[in-house]
Amino acid sequence: MDRRIEETDGAEAGRWARRDRGMATEALRIGIIGCGRAARIHLARLVAQDRVQVVGCADLNADAAGALAAAVPGGSTAVFTDHRELLERAAPQAVAIFTPHRAHYRPAMDALQAGCHVFIEKPLSTNAQEAVDIAGLARARGRKVGIGHQFRLRPSLAEARRRLAAGVIGRLRLVTAVLAQPWLAAHSGPADAWRYDPKLSGGGILADAGDHLIDALLWTTAQAAREVMAVQSRLETGLDLVTAAALRLADGTPATLALSGDAPAPSFALTYFGEGGRLLATDADLICEPAGAPAETVPLPAPDQTIDGNFVAAVVADAPLCCPVEEALDTVRLLEAIIRSAAGGQLVRPS
């Protein structure tokens, strides 16, 4: 990086750090970029936080931005059709990005340049280089970027990660990860087409629901993938209805990943086979089966945090982010590698 750029970024980071010191007592000014269904879900969680003020809503669709702004308590939230106007005129300290997946990059980079902390709904990106750019700019500007991998807050997965790290089932030998949803039947309308059609801005089912499974697999094992071979079963429209992938993790452990968008009922499960037993984690439960002993359902606490509350706490109180941007890079790299492998029919090493 050019030294002059480093010096400029350092000065900017210092200026914004001084501004941040006032956040502990003042309301955190948040702007929302992308005002569709995901934004409506997250808005309810954001306004439930203490000391949060939603100062603007931006969407290319003015009606969508207006409808979301009208749902903000107080009735004084500004509406924009260009996120750059929101950044300039509403002067938020943080932004939350809920645009279609392939449209995360530009708002994130512009917000970081404007000195904002950033929350990005998963996936961080469907392009590894864009993900690296966002992480690099956040680091240079001293801004927090949190990614919406909210499955990390599920007690079942957090406890699975803890037990794997502690060696409860011994050396890991195999991981299988499965996610199935009645996606095709439930989301067949044009309003949701961007989510499941890979030719549109959502990047397909793999980048949407599948990103939860990919991140959970890598996060719980605390590993990245080194090789992947994937196949997809597509409809005539190009919909990636089913994806199956064989992976090699960093320590050599093989893993399989399977995703179906045409299932009779939802299912989410990761099974870890070790030399000393087995763990089965769903989105709600964890079953531990030591070698030679009966399986037991592990008692788990209730979830005590939302992904939105985690981001607010990270900005105003310097709490740790559930998923900081640097930790999301391996998930994006694997997502991109699966797509490349399925398209070319070849073994791919995530870059």
C-alpha positions in Angstrom: 0.0 0.0 0.0 1.3 3.5 -0.8 2.8 5.2 2.3 0.8 8.3 1.7 -2.4 6.3 1.6 -1.4 4.6 4.9 -0.7 7.9 6.5 -4.1 9.3 5.3 -5.9 6.2 6.5 -4.1 6.4 9.9 -5.1 10.0 10.4 -8.7 9.2 9.4 -8.8 6.3 11.8 -7.6 8.5 14.6 -10.3 11.1 13.9 -13.1 8.6 13.8 -11.8 6.9 16.9 -12.1 10.2 18.7 -15.6 10.5 17.5 -16.4 7.0 18.5 -15.6 7.7 22.2 -18.8 9.6 22.5 -21.0 6.7 21.4 -21.2 5.2 24.8 -23.5 8.0 26.0 -25.2 9.1 22.8 -27.6 7.3 20.5 -25.9 5.4 17.8 -27.0 6.8 14.4 -27.6 4.0 12.0 -28.6 4.1 8.3 -30.2 1.2 6.5 -29.3 0.4 2.9 -31.6 -2.1 1.2 -35.2 -2.0 2.5 -36.7 -5.4 1.6 -37.8 -8.3 3.7 -34.5 -8.9 5.5 -34.3 -5.2 6.5 -37.8 -5.4 8.0 -36.8 -8.4 10.2 -33.6 -6.7 11.3 -35.2 -3.3 11.9 -37.3 -4.7 14.7 -34.2 -6.0 16.4 -32.3 -2.8 15.9 -34.9 -0.5 17.4 -35.3 -2.8 20.3 -31.7 -1.9 21.3 -31.0 0.9 23.7 -29.4 4.1 22.3 -30.1 3.3 18.7 -31.5 5.9 16.2 -32.3 4.9 12.7 -31.6 8.1 10.8 -32.2 7.1 7.2 -33.4 4.3 4.9 -32.1 4.0 1.3 -33.3 1.7 -1.5 -33.5 2.1 -5.3 -37.2 1.4 -4.8 -38.5 4.6 -3.1 -41.7 2.9 -2.0 -39.6 0.2 -0.2 -37.5 2.8 1.5 -40.5 4.8 2.5 -42.3 1.8 3.9 -39.4 0.8 6.1 -38.8 4.4 7.3 -42.5 4.6 8.2 -42.0 1.5 10.5 -39.3 3.3 12.5 -40.6 4.6 15.8 -40.7 8.4 15.9 -41.7 9.0 12.3 -38.8 11.2 11.4 -36.5 8.8 9.5 -35.2 10.2 6.1 -35.8 8.4 2.9 -33.2 8.1 0.0 -33.0 6.3 -3.3 -29.2 6.5 -3.3 -27.1 5.2 -0.5 -24.5 7.9 -1.1 -27.0 10.6 -0.3 -27.9 8.8 2.9 -24.2 8.8 3.9 -23.8 12.5 3.1 -27.0 14.0 4.3 -28.0 11.7 7.3 -24.4 11.4 8.6 -24.8 7.9 10.2 -22.1 6.5 12.4 -23.0 3.0 11.3 -24.9 1.4 8.4 -26.7 -1.9 8.0 -26.7 -3.4 4.5 -29.5 -5.6 3.4 -29.2 -5.3 -0.4 -29.2 -8.4 -2.7 -26.0 -10.4 -2.1 -24.1 -9.2 -5.2 -24.8 -5.6 -4.4 -23.1 -5.5 -1.0 -19.7 -4.3 -2.2 -20.3 -0.7 -3.3 -22.4 0.4 -0.3 -19.9 -1.2 2.1 -16.9 0.5 0.5 -18.6 3.9 0.4 -19.8 3.6 4.0 -16.3 2.7 5.2 -14.9 5.6 3.2 -17.4 7.8 5.0 -16.2 6.6 8.4 -19.1 4.3 9.2 -19.0 1.0 11.0 -20.8 -1.6 8.9 -23.1 -4.5 9.4 -23.6 -6.7 6.2 -26.2 -9.4 6.0 -24.6 -12.7 5.0 -22.9 -13.4 2.7 -20.3 -10.8 3.0 -20.0 -11.1 -0.8 -20.2 -13.8 -3.5 -16.8 -12.6 -4.8 -13.6 -13.3 -2.9 -11.7 -10.3 -4.1 -14.5 -7.9 -3.2 -14.6 -9.5 0.3 -10.8 -9.0 0.7 -11.2 -5.3 -0.4 -13.9 -4.7 2.2 -11.8 -6.3 4.9 -8.7 -4.4 3.9 -10.5 -1.0 3.9 -12.1 -1.7 7.3 -8.7 -2.5 8.7 -7.1 0.6 7.2 -9.8 2.9 8.5 -10.2 1.3 11.9 -13.9 0.5 11.4 -15.8 -2.5 12.6 -17.5 -4.7 10.0 -19.8 -7.4 11.3 -21.3 -10.1 9.0 -24.8 -11.6 9.7 -23.7 -15.2 10.3 -26.2 -15.5 13.1 -26.0 -19.3 13.3 -22.9 -18.7 15.3 -25.2 -17.5 18.1 -27.0 -20.8 18.2 -26.1 -22.5 21.5 -26.0 -25.9 19.8 -23.3 -24.8 17.4 -21.3 -22.8 19.9 -21.2 -25.8 22.2 -20.2 -28.1 19.3 -17.3 -25.7 18.5 -16.2 -25.8 22.2 -16.3 -29.6 22.5 -14.4 -30.0 19.2 -11.7 -27.7 20.4 -11.6 -29.5 23.7 -11.1 -32.9 22.0 -14.3 -34.4 23.5 -14.7 -36.8 20.5 -11.0 -37.2 19.9 -9.3 -36.5 16.6 -11.8 -35.4 13.9 -12.1 -37.8 11.1 -15.1 -36.7 9.0 -17.7 -34.0 9.0 -21.0 -34.1 7.1 -23.2 -31.0 6.7 -26.7 -30.9 5.3 -29.3 -28.2 4.8 -32.6 -28.9 3.2 -35.5 -26.5 2.7 -38.8 -26.5 0.7 -37.3 -23.4 -1.0 -38.7 -24.0 -4.5 -42.3 -24.4 -3.3 -42.1 -21.6 -0.7 -40.3 -19.0 -2.8 -41.5 -19.4 -6.3 -42.8 -15.9 -6.7 -41.0 -13.2 -8.7 -40.4 -11.1 -5.6 -38.0 -13.7 -4.3 -36.5 -14.8 -7.6 -33.2 -12.9 -6.9 -32.6 -15.2 -3.9 -32.7 -18.6 -5.7 -31.8 -17.9 -9.3 -28.0 -17.8 -9.6 -28.3 -15.6 -12.7 -29.8 -12.8 -10.6 -28.2 -10.7 -7.9 -28.7 -13.1 -5.0 -26.3 -15.7 -6.4 -28.7 -18.6 -5.9 -29.7 -20.9 -3.0 -26.1 -21.7 -2.3 -25.2 -18.1 -1.6 -28.4 -17.4 0.3 -29.4 -20.2 2.7 -26.3 -22.3 2.0 -24.0 -19.6 3.3 -25.3 -20.4 6.8 -24.2 -24.0 6.4 -20.8 -23.2 4.9 -20.0 -20.8 7.7 -21.2 -23.1 10.4 -19.0 -25.9 9.0 -15.9 -23.8 9.0 -16.5 -22.0 12.2 -17.3 -25.0 14.4 -14.2 -26.9 13.1 -12.1 -23.7 13.3 -10.7 -24.6 9.9 -10.7 -23.4 6.3 -11.2 -25.6 3.3 -8.2 -26.3 1.1 -9.8 -28.3 -1.8 -13.4 -28.7 -3.1 -15.1 -30.8 -5.7 -18.7 -29.9 -6.3 -21.7 -30.8 -8.5 -25.1 -29.1 -8.9 -28.4 -30.3 -10.1 -30.1 -27.5 -12.0 -33.5 -26.9 -13.5 -33.9 -25.8 -17.1 -34.1 -22.2 -15.7 -30.6 -22.6 -14.3 -31.8 -22.8 -10.7 -29.1 -24.5 -8.6 -31.7 -26.7 -6.9 -29.2 -29.2 -5.3 -25.5 -28.7 -4.5 -23.2 -31.4 -3.2 -19.5 -30.9 -2.4 -16.6 -32.9 -1.1 -14.1 -30.8 0.9 -10.7 -31.3 2.4 -10.2 -29.1 5.5 -6.9 -27.5 6.4 -5.8 -30.4 8.7 -6.7 -33.0 6.0 -10.1 -34.0 7.4 -12.6 -34.8 4.7 -16.0 -33.2 4.8 -19.2 -33.3 2.8 -21.7 -30.6 2.2 -25.2 -31.0 0.8 -27.9 -28.4 0.1 -31.3 -29.0 -1.3 -33.9 -26.4 -2.2 -36.7 -28.9 -2.9 -37.2 -30.8 0.3 -40.5 -31.7 2.0 -39.4 -30.0 5.3 -36.6 -27.9 6.6 -33.5 -29.6 8.0 -30.1 -28.4 9.2 -27.5 -30.8 10.6 -23.8 -31.1 11.0 -22.4 -34.5 12.1 -18.8 -34.7 13.4 -17.2 -38.1 13.5 -14.1 -38.4 15.7 -11.9 -41.2 16.9 -13.6 -41.0 20.3 -17.2 -40.5 19.4 -19.7 -38.4 17.4 -21.4 -35.1 17.7 -24.7 -34.2 16.0 -25.6 -30.5 15.9 -28.8 -29.1 14.5 -29.9 -25.5 14.7 -31.5 -26.2 18.0 -30.0 -29.3 19.6 -26.7 -31.0 20.2 -26.3 -34.8 20.7 -23.1 -36.2 22.0 -22.3 -39.9 21.6 -19.0 -41.0 23.1 -17.5 -44.2 21.8 -19.1 -47.2 23.5 -21.6 -45.0 25.4 -25.2 -44.1 24.8 -26.0 -40.9 23.0 -27.2 -38.0 25.2 -28.9 -34.7 24.3 -26.7 -31.9 25.7 -28.5 -29.3 27.9 -28.2 -25.9 26.3 -28.9 -22.4 27.5 -31.4 -20.2 25.6 -29.9 -17.8 23.1 -29.0 -14.6 24.9 -28.2 -12.3 22.0 -29.3 -11.3 18.5 -26.8 -10.6 15.7 -28.1 -7.0 15.6 -27.6 -6.5 19.3 -24.1 -8.0 19.0 -23.2 -5.4 16.3 -24.6 -2.5 18.4 -22.7 -3.7 21.4 -19.5 -4.0 19.4 -19.7 -0.4 18.2 -20.9 1.3 21.4 -19.2 -0.8 24.0 -16.3 -2.5 22.1 -17.8 -5.9 22.7 -16.4 -8.7 20.4 -18.2 -9.2 17.1 -20.0 -12.5 16.5 -18.5 -12.6 13.0 -15.9 -9.9 12.2 -15.2 -9.4 8.5 -11.8 -11.2 8.6 -13.5 -14.4 9.8 -16.0 -14.3 6.9 -13.3 -14.4 4.2 -12.8 -18.2 4.2 -16.6 -18.6 3.9 -16.7 -16.4 0.8 -13.6 -18.2 -0.7 -15.3 -21.6 -0.2 -18.6 -20.3 -1.6 -16.9 -19.0 -4.7 -14.8 -22.3 -5.1 -17.9 -24.4 -4.9 -19.5 -22.4 -7.7 -16.4 -22.6 -9.8 -16.0 -26.3 -9.2 -19.6 -27.1 -10.1 -19.4 -25.0 -13.3 -16.1 -26.5 -14.5 -16.3 -30.0 -13.1 -12.9 -29.7 -11.6 -11.1 -29.8 -8.3 -10.7 -26.2 -7.0 -8.5 -24.8 -4.3 -10.1 -21.8 -2.6 -7.9 -18.8 -3.2 
